[in-house]
Amino acid sequence: MNVKPTGYLEFDIIEISKSLGISKEDTQLYFTDGRRISFLIERRAIEKIPNSQLAPSEGAGYDLIDSKGGHWEVRSLTRGGIYFCPSYMVGSGRSFDEKGFFEKLNDVEGYFITDITQFPKMPYWILKENIIRNWWNLNNLGATTKISKAKFLELINLI
């Protein structure tokens, strides 16, 4: 089975490049860097989750609030893969904590995942938390919940 994305986020790379005064190539590089694009993806995700809004602060444990008050996490699928644990567990000197991961799953309705490697037309998937929990329970996620892009695409096609 081949699960199609929930939808696509599209950007006009020529207009962005022109507006920023940088080359198309530099625009492509900038917009496929998860550290840089995540801010914009969060704002575009609002239009795809009806009546949602941004979290009250960047320090919140989630990115969006849906119309029913549910929390959503926005994540980028990059060439390096994707992780599902809380952001505070990722990076130099940080460590994974299974209890914290389950607290995250218990707090969110799900994940809005965008394949930023496909910029300017990026597929996205809206996945409920139970899918991620099931992947963990079946040992499909890495020890720290990080998986490669290929593994994510393999798992998404098994849904």
GILINBEL-V28002 format. One record per backbone hydrogen bond with DSSP energy under -1.0 kcal/mol. NH is the residue of the N-H (numbers start at 1). CO is the residue of the C=O. E is the energy in kcal/mol with one decimal. If there is no record, write none. Layout:
nh: <NH:NH>
co: <CO:CO>
e: <E:E>
This chain:
nh: <6:7:9:11:13:16:17:18:19:20:21:22:27:28:29:30:31:33:36:37:38:41:42:43:44:45:48:49:52:53:55:60:63:64:65:66:69:72:73:75:77:78:81:82:89:90:94:101:102:103:104:105:106:107:108:109:111:112:113:114:115:116:116:118:119:121:122:124:125:127:129:131:133:134:135:136:137:138:139:140:145:147:152:153:154:155:156:157:158>
co: <124:124:122:120:11:12:13:14:15:16:17:17:23:24:25:26:27:30:33:33:34:37:38:39:40:41:45:45:49:65:63:57:72:72:53:70:66:64:110:112:114:81:78:147:86:87:91:97:98:99:100:101:102:103:104:71:127:73:125:75:123:77:114:115:116:118:9:7:113:111:109:128:129:130:131:132:133:134:136:135:142:82:148:149:150:151:152:153:155>
e: <-1.7:-1.5:-2.9:-2.1:-1.0:-2.5:-2.7:-2.5:-2.8:-2.7:-1.2:-1.9:-2.3:-2.5:-2.2:-2.7:-2.6:-1.2:-1.4:-2.4:-1.3:-2.6:-2.5:-1.1:-2.2:-2.6:-1.1:-1.6:-1.5:-2.1:-2.6:-1.4:-2.7:-2.2:-2.7:-3.0:-2.1:-2.3:-2.3:-2.7:-3.4:-2.3:-1.4:-2.4:-2.1:-2.0:-2.0:-2.0:-2.4:-2.1:-2.0:-2.4:-2.5:-1.1:-1.8:-4.0:-3.0:-3.0:-2.8:-2.2:-2.7:-1.1:-1.4:-1.6:-1.7:-1.7:-3.0:-2.6:-2.4:-2.7:-2.4:-1.5:-2.7:-2.2:-2.3:-2.3:-2.7:-1.9:-2.1:-3.2:-2.1:-2.8:-2.3:-2.5:-2.1:-2.8:-2.9:-1.3:-1.5>
